[in-house]
Amino acid sequence: MLCPYCQKEMDEGWLVYRDSLLWSKQQKNVGILPIGKDTICLRSESSSMFCSNRKAYHCHSCKKIIIDYR
């Protein structure tokens, strides 16, 4: 997918929520999601155990994430 802001290729990944909102290149069980160089922490406010996965695209140039939801 091309970034609508800069027209560069975006990385396909997953927006994941557990106790933080994260973007990761890999879809994994949220309980074992490692926080590393391919994971971007977006928000951390809650200690809730609610988990979800959404496909999302990340642009390294613009630092923007586009979320696919249904």
Jmol script that loads the backbone (N, CA, C; Angstrom):
load data "model"
ATOM      1  N   MET A   1       0.845  -1.166   0.000  1.00  0.00           N
ATOM      2  CA  MET A   1       0.000   0.000   0.000  1.00  0.00           C
ATOM      3  C   MET A   1       0.899   1.239   0.000  1.00  0.00           C
ATOM      4  N   LEU A   2       0.526   2.226  -0.805  1.00  0.00           N
ATOM      5  CA  LEU A   2       1.277   3.475  -0.840  1.00  0.00           C
ATOM      6  C   LEU A   2       0.706   4.457   0.171  1.00  0.00           C
ATOM      7  N   CYS A   3       1.590   5.178   0.824  1.00  0.00           N
ATOM      8  CA  CYS A   3       1.180   6.187   1.792  1.00  0.00           C
ATOM      9  C   CYS A   3       0.453   7.317   1.061  1.00  0.00           C
ATOM     10  N   PRO A   4      -0.737   7.705   1.525  1.00  0.00           N
ATOM     11  CA  PRO A   4      -1.461   8.786   0.868  1.00  0.00           C
ATOM     12  C   PRO A   4      -0.820  10.159   1.100  1.00  0.00           C
ATOM     13  N   TYR A   5       0.147  10.254   2.007  1.00  0.00           N
ATOM     14  CA  TYR A   5       0.798  11.524   2.306  1.00  0.00           C
ATOM     15  C   TYR A   5       2.076  11.736   1.505  1.00  0.00           C
ATOM     16  N   CYS A   6       2.926  10.681   1.389  1.00  0.00           N
ATOM     17  CA  CYS A   6       4.218  10.840   0.703  1.00  0.00           C
ATOM     18  C   CYS A   6       4.373   9.918  -0.506  1.00  0.00           C
ATOM     19  N   GLN A   7       3.424   9.015  -0.728  1.00  0.00           N
ATOM     20  CA  GLN A   7       3.423   8.070  -1.850  1.00  0.00           C
ATOM     21  C   GLN A   7       4.518   7.005  -1.769  1.00  0.00           C
ATOM     22  N   LYS A   8       5.148   6.818  -0.597  1.00  0.00           N
ATOM     23  CA  LYS A   8       6.123   5.744  -0.424  1.00  0.00           C
ATOM     24  C   LYS A   8       5.408   4.483   0.045  1.00  0.00           C
ATOM     25  N   GLU A   9       6.079   3.343  -0.146  1.00  0.00           N
ATOM     26  CA  GLU A   9       5.500   2.059   0.258  1.00  0.00           C
ATOM     27  C   GLU A   9       5.381   1.993   1.782  1.00  0.00           C
ATOM     28  N   MET A  10       4.238   1.480   2.257  1.00  0.00           N
ATOM     29  CA  MET A  10       3.999   1.327   3.687  1.00  0.00           C
ATOM     30  C   MET A  10       4.222  -0.122   4.093  1.00  0.00           C
ATOM     31  N   ASP A  11       4.583  -0.340   5.353  1.00  0.00           N
ATOM     32  CA  ASP A  11       4.731  -1.693   5.890  1.00  0.00           C
ATOM     33  C   ASP A  11       3.379  -2.193   6.368  1.00  0.00           C
ATOM     34  N   GLU A  12       3.025  -3.407   5.949  1.00  0.00           N
ATOM     35  CA  GLU A  12       1.802  -4.028   6.436  1.00  0.00           C
ATOM     36  C   GLU A  12       2.080  -4.646   7.796  1.00  0.00           C
ATOM     37  N   GLY A  13       1.162  -4.473   8.719  1.00  0.00           N
ATOM     38  CA  GLY A  13       1.337  -5.041  10.041  1.00  0.00           C
ATOM     39  C   GLY A  13       0.011  -5.101  10.769  1.00  0.00           C
ATOM     40  N   TRP A  14       0.090  -5.095  12.085  1.00  0.00           N
ATOM     41  CA  TRP A  14      -1.089  -5.267  12.922  1.00  0.00           C
ATOM     42  C   TRP A  14      -1.096  -4.256  14.055  1.00  0.00           C
ATOM     43  N   LEU A  15      -2.241  -3.670  14.299  1.00  0.00           N
ATOM     44  CA  LEU A  15      -2.445  -2.823  15.463  1.00  0.00           C
ATOM     45  C   LEU A  15      -3.003  -3.730  16.548  1.00  0.00           C
ATOM     46  N   VAL A  16      -2.335  -3.771  17.680  1.00  0.00           N
ATOM     47  CA  VAL A  16      -2.654  -4.708  18.751  1.00  0.00           C
ATOM     48  C   VAL A  16      -2.869  -3.930  20.039  1.00  0.00           C
ATOM     49  N   TYR A  17      -3.880  -4.337  20.796  1.00  0.00           N
ATOM     50  CA  TYR A  17      -4.106  -3.708  22.091  1.00  0.00           C
ATOM     51  C   TYR A  17      -4.117  -4.765  23.181  1.00  0.00           C
ATOM     52  N   ARG A  18      -3.332  -4.561  24.197  1.00  0.00           N
ATOM     53  CA  ARG A  18      -3.376  -5.369  25.409  1.00  0.00           C
ATOM     54  C   ARG A  18      -3.392  -4.389  26.564  1.00  0.00           C
ATOM     55  N   ASP A  19      -2.271  -4.063  27.143  1.00  0.00           N
ATOM     56  CA  ASP A  19      -2.200  -3.006  28.140  1.00  0.00           C
ATOM     57  C   ASP A  19      -1.611  -1.742  27.521  1.00  0.00           C
ATOM     58  N   SER A  20      -1.178  -1.844  26.271  1.00  0.00           N
ATOM     59  CA  SER A  20      -0.685  -0.725  25.474  1.00  0.00           C
ATOM     60  C   SER A  20      -1.222  -0.889  24.058  1.00  0.00           C
ATOM     61  N   LEU A  21      -1.219   0.176  23.300  1.00  0.00           N
ATOM     62  CA  LEU A  21      -1.576   0.113  21.895  1.00  0.00           C
ATOM     63  C   LEU A  21      -0.282   0.018  21.119  1.00  0.00           C
ATOM     64  N   LEU A  22      -0.113  -1.059  20.320  1.00  0.00           N
ATOM     65  CA  LEU A  22       1.125  -1.341  19.616  1.00  0.00           C
ATOM     66  C   LEU A  22       0.871  -1.580  18.132  1.00  0.00           C
ATOM     67  N   TRP A  23       1.887  -1.314  17.324  1.00  0.00           N
ATOM     68  CA  TRP A  23       1.881  -1.727  15.924  1.00  0.00           C
ATOM     69  C   TRP A  23       3.031  -2.709  15.775  1.00  0.00           C
ATOM     70  N   SER A  24       2.763  -3.840  15.099  1.00  0.00           N
ATOM     71  CA  SER A  24       3.785  -4.859  14.905  1.00  0.00           C
ATOM     72  C   SER A  24       3.695  -5.426  13.497  1.00  0.00           C
ATOM     73  N   LYS A  25       4.819  -5.816  12.925  1.00  0.00           N
ATOM     74  CA  LYS A  25       4.818  -6.445  11.601  1.00  0.00           C
ATOM     75  C   LYS A  25       4.213  -7.841  11.644  1.00  0.00           C
ATOM     76  N   GLN A  26       4.186  -8.453  12.817  1.00  0.00           N
ATOM     77  CA  GLN A  26       3.708  -9.826  12.934  1.00  0.00           C
ATOM     78  C   GLN A  26       2.437  -9.887  13.775  1.00  0.00           C
ATOM     79  N   GLN A  27       1.486 -10.701  13.314  1.00  0.00           N
ATOM     80  CA  GLN A  27       0.283 -10.941  14.104  1.00  0.00           C
ATOM     81  C   GLN A  27       0.591 -12.095  15.046  1.00  0.00           C
ATOM     82  N   LYS A  28       0.528 -11.832  16.342  1.00  0.00           N
ATOM     83  CA  LYS A  28       0.849 -12.847  17.338  1.00  0.00           C
ATOM     84  C   LYS A  28      -0.179 -12.794  18.447  1.00  0.00           C
ATOM     85  N   ASN A  29      -0.154 -13.835  19.255  1.00  0.00           N
ATOM     86  CA  ASN A  29      -0.930 -13.824  20.475  1.00  0.00           C
ATOM     87  C   ASN A  29      -0.435 -12.633  21.286  1.00  0.00           C
ATOM     88  N   VAL A  30      -1.337 -11.763  21.688  1.00  0.00           N
ATOM     89  CA  VAL A  30      -0.949 -10.518  22.349  1.00  0.00           C
ATOM     90  C   VAL A  30      -0.185 -10.780  23.639  1.00  0.00           C
ATOM     91  N   GLY A  31      -0.458 -11.876  24.311  1.00  0.00           N
ATOM     92  CA  GLY A  31       0.226 -12.182  25.556  1.00  0.00           C
ATOM     93  C   GLY A  31       1.715 -12.415  25.396  1.00  0.00           C
ATOM     94  N   ILE A  32       2.161 -12.775  24.164  1.00  0.00           N
ATOM     95  CA  ILE A  32       3.583 -13.040  23.952  1.00  0.00           C
ATOM     96  C   ILE A  32       4.210 -12.072  22.957  1.00  0.00           C
ATOM     97  N   LEU A  33       3.527 -10.973  22.663  1.00  0.00           N
ATOM     98  CA  LEU A  33       4.045  -9.998  21.701  1.00  0.00           C
ATOM     99  C   LEU A  33       5.300  -9.333  22.249  1.00  0.00           C
ATOM    100  N   PRO A  34       6.441  -9.521  21.591  1.00  0.00           N
ATOM    101  CA  PRO A  34       7.659  -8.873  22.065  1.00  0.00           C
ATOM    102  C   PRO A  34       7.684  -7.406  21.637  1.00  0.00           C
ATOM    103  N   ILE A  35       8.218  -6.556  22.461  1.00  0.00           N
ATOM    104  CA  ILE A  35       8.386  -5.156  22.089  1.00  0.00           C
ATOM    105  C   ILE A  35       9.825  -5.008  21.643  1.00  0.00           C
ATOM    106  N   GLY A  36      10.000  -4.798  20.341  1.00  0.00           N
ATOM    107  CA  GLY A  36      11.334  -4.725  19.762  1.00  0.00           C
ATOM    108  C   GLY A  36      11.386  -3.701  18.652  1.00  0.00           C
ATOM    109  N   LYS A  37      12.353  -3.834  17.754  1.00  0.00           N
ATOM    110  CA  LYS A  37      12.563  -2.830  16.717  1.00  0.00           C
ATOM    111  C   LYS A  37      11.430  -2.773  15.698  1.00  0.00           C
ATOM    112  N   ASP A  38      10.659  -3.849  15.511  1.00  0.00           N
ATOM    113  CA  ASP A  38       9.543  -3.846  14.574  1.00  0.00           C
ATOM    114  C   ASP A  38       8.212  -3.598  15.262  1.00  0.00           C
ATOM    115  N   THR A  39       8.232  -3.148  16.506  1.00  0.00           N
ATOM    116  CA  THR A  39       7.024  -2.868  17.263  1.00  0.00           C
ATOM    117  C   THR A  39       7.055  -1.404  17.688  1.00  0.00           C
ATOM    118  N   ILE A  40       5.976  -0.691  17.450  1.00  0.00           N
ATOM    119  CA  ILE A  40       5.893   0.715  17.809  1.00  0.00           C
ATOM    120  C   ILE A  40       4.827   0.862  18.880  1.00  0.00           C
ATOM    121  N   CYS A  41       5.207   1.348  20.064  1.00  0.00           N
ATOM    122  CA  CYS A  41       4.242   1.555  21.137  1.00  0.00           C
ATOM    123  C   CYS A  41       3.563   2.898  20.898  1.00  0.00           C
ATOM    124  N   LEU A  42       2.235   2.884  20.787  1.00  0.00           N
ATOM    125  CA  LEU A  42       1.487   4.093  20.485  1.00  0.00           C
ATOM    126  C   LEU A  42       0.865   4.739  21.716  1.00  0.00           C
ATOM    127  N   ARG A  43       0.471   3.932  22.701  1.00  0.00           N
ATOM    128  CA  ARG A  43      -0.201   4.493  23.866  1.00  0.00           C
ATOM    129  C   ARG A  43      -0.157   3.469  24.986  1.00  0.00           C
ATOM    130  N   SER A  44      -0.021   3.922  26.197  1.00  0.00           N
ATOM    131  CA  SER A  44      -0.073   3.033  27.350  1.00  0.00           C
ATOM    132  C   SER A  44      -0.784   3.752  28.486  1.00  0.00           C
ATOM    133  N   GLU A  45      -2.053   3.409  28.719  1.00  0.00           N
ATOM    134  CA  GLU A  45      -2.827   4.075  29.757  1.00  0.00           C
ATOM    135  C   GLU A  45      -3.548   3.110  30.671  1.00  0.00           C
ATOM    136  N   SER A  46      -3.731   1.877  30.255  1.00  0.00           N
ATOM    137  CA  SER A  46      -4.600   0.974  30.984  1.00  0.00           C
ATOM    138  C   SER A  46      -3.904  -0.345  31.276  1.00  0.00           C
ATOM    139  N   SER A  47      -4.321  -0.988  32.322  1.00  0.00           N
ATOM    140  CA  SER A  47      -3.810  -2.327  32.608  1.00  0.00           C
ATOM    141  C   SER A  47      -4.854  -3.383  32.260  1.00  0.00           C
ATOM    142  N   SER A  48      -5.816  -3.036  31.428  1.00  0.00           N
ATOM    143  CA  SER A  48      -6.882  -3.947  31.013  1.00  0.00           C
ATOM    144  C   SER A  48      -6.300  -5.136  30.259  1.00  0.00           C
ATOM    145  N   MET A  49      -6.920  -6.288  30.397  1.00  0.00           N
ATOM    146  CA  MET A  49      -6.478  -7.484  29.682  1.00  0.00           C
ATOM    147  C   MET A  49      -7.202  -7.651  28.347  1.00  0.00           C
ATOM    148  N   PHE A  50      -7.983  -6.659  27.925  1.00  0.00           N
ATOM    149  CA  PHE A  50      -8.675  -6.714  26.638  1.00  0.00           C
ATOM    150  C   PHE A  50      -7.656  -6.818  25.513  1.00  0.00           C
ATOM    151  N   CYS A  51      -7.877  -7.718  24.568  1.00  0.00           N
ATOM    152  CA  CYS A  51      -6.944  -7.912  23.462  1.00  0.00           C
ATOM    153  C   CYS A  51      -7.669  -7.822  22.120  1.00  0.00           C
ATOM    154  N   SER A  52      -7.039  -7.225  21.137  1.00  0.00           N
ATOM    155  CA  SER A  52      -7.588  -7.226  19.790  1.00  0.00           C
ATOM    156  C   SER A  52      -6.462  -7.039  18.784  1.00  0.00           C
ATOM    157  N   ASN A  53      -6.729  -7.408  17.533  1.00  0.00           N
ATOM    158  CA  ASN A  53      -5.775  -7.252  16.435  1.00  0.00           C
ATOM    159  C   ASN A  53      -6.496  -6.605  15.268  1.00  0.00           C
ATOM    160  N   ARG A  54      -5.896  -5.617  14.663  1.00  0.00           N
ATOM    161  CA  ARG A  54      -6.427  -4.976  13.467  1.00  0.00           C
ATOM    162  C   ARG A  54      -5.289  -4.795  12.471  1.00  0.00           C
ATOM    163  N   LYS A  55      -5.557  -5.107  11.193  1.00  0.00           N
ATOM    164  CA  LYS A  55      -4.554  -4.875  10.157  1.00  0.00           C
ATOM    165  C   LYS A  55      -4.325  -3.364  10.060  1.00  0.00           C
ATOM    166  N   ALA A  56      -3.052  -2.974   9.943  1.00  0.00           N
ATOM    167  CA  ALA A  56      -2.697  -1.563   9.880  1.00  0.00           C
ATOM    168  C   ALA A  56      -1.425  -1.401   9.057  1.00  0.00           C
ATOM    169  N   TYR A  57      -1.268  -0.256   8.432  1.00  0.00           N
ATOM    170  CA  TYR A  57      -0.113   0.024   7.584  1.00  0.00           C
ATOM    171  C   TYR A  57       0.663   1.187   8.184  1.00  0.00           C
ATOM    172  N   HIS A  58       2.005   1.038   8.236  1.00  0.00           N
ATOM    173  CA  HIS A  58       2.863   2.046   8.857  1.00  0.00           C
ATOM    174  C   HIS A  58       3.792   2.660   7.822  1.00  0.00           C
ATOM    175  N   CYS A  59       3.877   3.984   7.799  1.00  0.00           N
ATOM    176  CA  CYS A  59       4.813   4.693   6.927  1.00  0.00           C
ATOM    177  C   CYS A  59       5.982   5.184   7.771  1.00  0.00           C
ATOM    178  N   HIS A  60       7.181   4.676   7.485  1.00  0.00           N
ATOM    179  CA  HIS A  60       8.369   5.087   8.226  1.00  0.00           C
ATOM    180  C   HIS A  60       8.712   6.550   7.953  1.00  0.00           C
ATOM    181  N   SER A  61       8.461   7.023   6.730  1.00  0.00           N
ATOM    182  CA  SER A  61       8.806   8.397   6.370  1.00  0.00           C
ATOM    183  C   SER A  61       7.926   9.421   7.077  1.00  0.00           C
ATOM    184  N   CYS A  62       6.625   9.188   7.045  1.00  0.00           N
ATOM    185  CA  CYS A  62       5.667  10.151   7.608  1.00  0.00           C
ATOM    186  C   CYS A  62       5.329   9.894   9.072  1.00  0.00           C
ATOM    187  N   LYS A  63       5.692   8.706   9.567  1.00  0.00           N
ATOM    188  CA  LYS A  63       5.329   8.310  10.934  1.00  0.00           C
ATOM    189  C   LYS A  63       3.815   8.298  11.121  1.00  0.00           C
ATOM    190  N   LYS A  64       3.125   7.745  10.122  1.00  0.00           N
ATOM    191  CA  LYS A  64       1.665   7.636  10.164  1.00  0.00           C
ATOM    192  C   LYS A  64       1.263   6.174  10.072  1.00  0.00           C
ATOM    193  N   ILE A  65       0.141   5.852  10.686  1.00  0.00           N
ATOM    194  CA  ILE A  65      -0.427   4.509  10.636  1.00  0.00           C
ATOM    195  C   ILE A  65      -1.836   4.618  10.108  1.00  0.00           C
ATOM    196  N   ILE A  66      -2.155   3.765   9.132  1.00  0.00           N
ATOM    197  CA  ILE A  66      -3.505   3.683   8.582  1.00  0.00           C
ATOM    198  C   ILE A  66      -4.096   2.354   9.037  1.00  0.00           C
ATOM    199  N   ILE A  67      -5.266   2.407   9.646  1.00  0.00           N
ATOM    200  CA  ILE A  67      -5.885   1.222  10.244  1.00  0.00           C
ATOM    201  C   ILE A  67      -7.010   0.721   9.351  1.00  0.00           C
ATOM    202  N   ASP A  68      -7.027  -0.581   9.127  1.00  0.00           N
ATOM    203  CA  ASP A  68      -8.088  -1.257   8.395  1.00  0.00           C
ATOM    204  C   ASP A  68      -9.080  -1.773   9.427  1.00  0.00           C
ATOM    205  N   TYR A  69     -10.335  -1.288   9.422  1.00  0.00           N
ATOM    206  CA  TYR A  69     -11.308  -1.765  10.400  1.00  0.00           C
ATOM    207  C   TYR A  69     -12.590  -2.197   9.722  1.00  0.00           C
ATOM    208  N   ARG A  70     -13.328  -3.073  10.440  1.00  0.00           N
ATOM    209  CA  ARG A  70     -14.601  -3.590   9.920  1.00  0.00           C
ATOM    210  C   ARG A  70     -15.555  -3.778  11.050  1.00  0.00           C
TER     211      ARG A  70
END
end "model"
wireframe off; spacefill off
backbone 0.3
color backbone group
